[in-house]
Amino acid sequence: MAVPDLSASRNQIQIDFFGISFGSGEVLSYQYKLEGAAADWSAPAAERSVNYANLAPGTYRFLVRAVDSAGAVSAAPAIVSFKILPPLWRRWWFVTLVLLAAAAAVGAFVRSRLSRLRAVREAAEALQRSREERLAELERVRRRIATDLHDDIGSSLTQISILSEVARQRINGDDAGLAEPLAMIAGASRELVDSMSDIVWAINPQKDHLSDLTQRMRRFASDVLTARNIAFAFREPDEESDVPLGANLRREVFLIFKESVNNLVRHSACTAAEIDFQIAGEVLRLVVCDNGKGFDAALDGDGHGLSSMRQRAEALGGKLDLTSRAGHGTTVTLVLPLARSAA
């Protein structure tokens, strides 16, 4: 016998049964078992009802048989089969739907994440392209300015210097009063040509390397010190230390070096000088020293352009020190952290 499937909430079952005996005064007892919950027959008992509480979802078969007083059992047990359905959330189609929904949610999250990462990557690439384009445009502008300054203004200043010098040499004795102004014009023109040369070199993007700075420093030191018969030694970084340097950093370091050398020539009365220019790790170090007469730094204060040199060093995030004693020469030391200077 089978009964309709039962819902998960109807899991408390009561089964009633009875047997018929044809013997006079025969009293029957009963044995039963519930396949799916218990495998063995129960002990014979006179009760004709059994309760099962909180049965788990599944398929069950209840068997019961009669036992007479002699211990004989009925030939065939009575059987009833029934099924308790699992709760909704444990049914295969519900689990399938949940798994599909979870898979769809995970897929949507992955797609969203990939889309976001792709958008971030595209934004980063666009920003990098924009930055490269701006840098390229800046280099073109710098190159054009350097060319214009060199070809137009520089050549014009050179022409003014030459013409004023020629005019000064050709004036008659009656015009002797013009000699001094013409000489001043020629001198100012030459100074402007030198300054223009420094500016053109500083903004030229093809000179943005340590080696270019070292080469210009060595050439300047050689021109100035050799003309004053001052022996000098110039120690520079090796080729492996060549690193990119921005225009502002190159210019400021060169101007500090130039001022140091000019002060040495004008005020030290030295016969020998040493220049040590090195890079150690992320630190640029420049030392300019001489064997001249020196001075009392405490008394001289920030003379000889020292104040402007210190301001340039501080603007680059570095430090400039000067040590000197009367009769023991002078040493100027510049220390710059390259990372901070570049920023």
C-alpha positions in Angstrom: 0.0 0.0 0.0 1.3 3.5 -0.8 0.2 6.9 0.4 0.6 10.3 -1.3 3.9 12.1 -0.8 4.0 14.1 2.4 5.4 17.7 2.7 8.4 18.4 4.9 6.2 19.8 7.6 4.2 16.6 7.9 7.0 14.5 9.3 5.3 13.3 12.4 3.5 10.0 11.5 1.1 7.8 13.5 0.3 4.3 12.1 -2.5 2.2 13.5 -2.9 -1.5 12.7 -4.7 -4.7 14.0 -4.8 -8.3 13.2 -7.6 -11.0 13.1 -7.2 -14.3 14.9 -9.5 -17.3 14.3 -8.5 -19.1 17.4 -10.9 -18.9 20.4 -9.5 -16.5 23.0 -6.3 -15.9 21.0 -4.4 -12.7 21.9 -2.1 -11.4 19.2 1.0 -9.3 19.6 2.7 -7.3 16.9 6.2 -6.7 15.5 7.0 -3.8 13.2 9.9 -2.0 11.6 10.3 1.1 9.5 12.7 0.6 6.6 14.6 3.8 6.0 14.8 4.5 9.7 15.4 1.1 11.4 16.6 -2.2 10.0 15.4 -4.6 12.8 12.0 -5.8 13.9 10.7 -4.5 17.2 10.0 -6.7 20.1 6.5 -8.3 20.1 4.0 -6.0 21.8 0.3 -5.7 22.2 0.1 -2.0 21.2 -1.6 -1.5 17.9 -0.3 2.0 17.2 3.2 3.5 16.7 4.3 7.1 16.4 7.4 8.4 14.5 8.3 12.0 15.2 10.6 14.4 13.1 11.3 11.9 10.3 13.9 13.1 7.9 13.0 13.6 4.3 13.2 10.4 2.4 11.4 7.2 1.3 10.1 4.8 4.0 8.4 1.4 4.1 6.5 0.4 7.2 6.1 -3.4 7.8 4.0 -5.0 10.6 3.2 -8.6 11.4 1.1 -10.5 13.9 2.6 -13.0 16.4 0.3 -15.5 18.2 0.7 -16.9 21.6 2.6 -19.9 20.2 5.2 -17.5 18.6 4.1 -18.1 15.1 4.2 -15.0 12.9 1.9 -14.1 10.0 3.0 -15.4 6.6 3.2 -12.0 5.0 3.6 -8.7 6.8 1.3 -5.7 6.1 3.2 -3.0 4.2 2.6 0.7 3.7 5.1 2.9 1.8 5.3 6.7 2.0 7.7 9.5 1.1 8.4 12.7 3.0 9.5 15.4 0.6 12.6 17.5 1.4 12.0 21.2 2.2 11.9 23.6 -0.7 15.5 24.8 -0.2 16.8 21.2 -0.4 15.1 20.2 -3.6 17.3 19.6 -6.6 15.7 22.2 -8.8 16.0 24.9 -6.0 19.6 24.0 -5.4 20.2 24.2 -9.2 18.6 27.6 -9.4 20.7 28.8 -6.4 23.9 27.5 -8.0 23.0 29.1 -11.3 22.2 32.4 -9.6 25.5 32.2 -7.6 27.4 31.5 -10.8 25.7 34.4 -12.6 26.5 36.7 -9.6 30.1 35.6 -9.6 30.3 36.0 -13.4 28.8 39.5 -13.1 31.3 40.4 -10.3 34.2 39.1 -12.4 33.0 40.9 -15.5 32.6 44.1 -13.4 36.0 43.7 -11.8 37.6 43.1 -15.2 35.8 46.0 -16.7 36.9 48.2 -13.8 40.5 47.0 -14.1 40.4 47.5 -17.9 39.0 51.0 -17.4 41.8 51.8 -14.8 44.4 50.4 -17.2 43.1 52.4 -20.1 43.0 55.5 -17.9 46.6 54.9 -16.8 47.6 54.3 -20.4 45.8 57.5 -21.5 47.5 59.5 -18.7 50.9 58.0 -19.7 50.3 58.9 -23.4 49.2 62.4 -22.4 52.2 62.8 -20.2 54.5 61.6 -23.0 52.9 63.9 -25.4 53.3 66.9 -23.0 56.9 66.0 -22.5 57.5 65.6 -26.2 55.8 69.0 -26.8 57.9 70.5 -24.0 61.1 69.2 -25.5 60.0 70.6 -28.9 59.4 74.0 -27.3 62.7 73.9 -25.4 64.5 73.0 -28.6 62.9 75.7 -30.5 63.6 78.3 -27.8 67.2 77.2 -27.6 67.6 77.4 -31.4 65.9 80.8 -31.5 68.0 82.2 -28.7 71.2 80.9 -30.3 70.5 81.9 -33.8 68.8 85.2 -33.4 69.5 86.9 -30.1 72.9 85.3 -29.6 74.2 86.2 -33.0 72.8 89.7 -32.7 74.6 90.2 -29.4 77.8 88.9 -30.9 77.4 91.3 -33.8 76.9 94.2 -31.3 80.0 93.2 -29.4 82.1 93.0 -32.6 80.8 96.2 -34.1 81.3 98.2 -30.9 84.9 96.9 -30.6 85.6 97.8 -34.3 84.1 101.3 -33.7 86.2 101.8 -30.6 89.4 101.0 -32.6 88.5 103.3 -35.5 87.6 106.5 -33.6 89.8 109.5 -34.0 91.6 111.3 -31.3 88.9 113.9 -31.2 86.4 111.3 -30.3 88.4 109.8 -27.4 85.3 110.3 -25.1 83.5 107.6 -27.0 86.1 104.9 -26.3 85.0 104.2 -22.8 81.2 103.8 -23.7 82.0 101.6 -26.7 84.3 99.5 -24.5 81.5 99.1 -22.0 79.0 98.2 -24.7 81.5 95.5 -26.0 82.0 94.1 -22.5 78.3 94.1 -21.7 77.6 92.4 -25.0 80.2 89.7 -24.4 78.8 89.1 -20.9 75.3 88.8 -22.4 76.6 86.3 -25.0 78.1 84.2 -22.2 74.8 84.4 -20.2 72.8 83.5 -23.4 75.1 80.6 -24.0 74.4 79.3 -20.5 70.6 79.7 -21.0 70.6 78.0 -24.3 72.6 75.1 -22.9 70.3 74.8 -19.9 67.0 74.6 -21.8 68.4 72.4 -24.6 66.8 68.9 -24.1 69.7 67.2 -25.8 71.9 68.2 -22.8 69.7 66.6 -20.0 72.5 64.3 -18.7 75.1 64.4 -16.0 77.8 64.0 -18.6 76.8 67.2 -20.3 76.9 69.1 -17.0 80.3 67.6 -16.2 81.7 68.6 -19.6 80.5 72.2 -19.4 81.9 72.5 -15.8 85.3 71.2 -16.9 85.4 73.5 -19.9 84.5 76.6 -17.8 87.0 75.7 -15.1 89.7 75.2 -17.8 89.0 78.5 -19.5 88.9 80.6 -16.3 91.6 79.0 -14.2 94.1 78.4 -17.1 93.8 82.1 -18.1 94.9 83.0 -14.5 97.7 80.5 -14.4 95.9 78.5 -11.6 96.7 74.8 -11.6 93.6 72.7 -11.0 92.5 69.1 -10.7 89.0 68.1 -11.8 87.6 64.8 -10.5 84.3 63.8 -12.2 81.9 60.8 -12.1 82.7 57.7 -14.1 80.7 57.0 -17.2 78.5 54.4 -15.4 77.2 57.2 -13.2 75.7 59.2 -16.1 72.1 59.9 -15.2 69.4 62.1 -16.6 69.2 65.6 -15.1 66.5 68.2 -15.5 67.1 71.6 -17.1 66.6 73.5 -13.8 68.8 71.2 -11.8 71.6 71.4 -14.4 71.3 75.2 -14.6 71.3 75.8 -10.8 74.2 73.4 -10.1 76.2 75.0 -12.9 75.5 78.5 -11.7 76.6 77.6 -8.1 79.8 76.0 -9.6 80.4 79.1 -11.8 80.0 81.5 -8.9 82.3 79.4 -6.7 85.0 79.4 -9.4 84.6 83.1 -10.1 85.0 83.9 -6.4 88.1 81.7 -6.3 89.6 83.6 -9.2 88.7 87.1 -7.9 89.3 86.8 -4.2 91.5 83.9 -3.2 94.8 84.8 -4.8 95.5 81.0 -5.0 97.9 79.1 -7.2 96.1 75.7 -7.2 92.5 74.5 -6.9 90.7 71.2 -6.6 87.2 70.4 -7.9 85.6 67.2 -6.9 82.2 66.4 -8.6 80.7 63.0 -7.7 77.4 61.1 -7.4 77.1 58.6 -4.6 73.8 56.7 -4.7 71.1 59.4 -4.8 73.3 62.3 -3.6 75.2 64.7 -5.8 78.2 66.2 -4.1 80.4 69.2 -5.4 83.5 70.4 -3.6 85.5 73.4 -4.8 88.6 74.2 -2.7 91.8 76.4 -3.2 95.1 77.1 -1.5 94.6 80.8 -1.4 94.7 83.4 1.4 91.3 82.4 2.8 89.3 84.7 5.1 87.4 84.7 8.3 84.0 83.4 7.3 82.5 84.7 10.6 83.5 88.2 9.8 82.8 88.1 6.0 79.3 86.8 6.5 77.5 86.0 3.2 79.8 88.0 1.0 81.1 87.0 -2.5 77.6 85.8 -3.6 77.4 83.2 -0.9 73.8 84.2 0.0 72.5 83.6 -3.6 74.4 80.3 -3.8 72.8 79.1 -0.6 69.4 80.1 -1.8 69.9 78.1 -5.0 71.0 75.1 -3.0 68.0 75.3 -0.6 65.6 75.7 -3.5 66.9 72.4 -4.8 66.4 70.7 -1.4 70.2 70.7 -0.8 72.7 72.4 1.4 75.8 74.6 0.7 78.6 75.0 3.2 81.6 77.2 3.2 84.7 76.8 5.3 87.7 79.1 5.3 90.5 80.4 7.5 92.9 83.2 6.9 96.0 81.7 5.3 94.4 78.3 4.8 92.3 78.5 1.7 88.6 78.2 1.2 86.3 75.2 0.6 82.8 75.3 -0.8 80.7 72.1 -0.5 77.3 71.5 -2.2 75.2 68.4 -1.3 72.0 67.7 -3.2 69.6 64.7 -2.9 68.8 64.0 -6.5 65.3 62.6 -5.9 64.1 65.7 -4.0 66.0 68.0 -6.4 64.2 66.4 -9.4 60.9 66.8 -7.7 
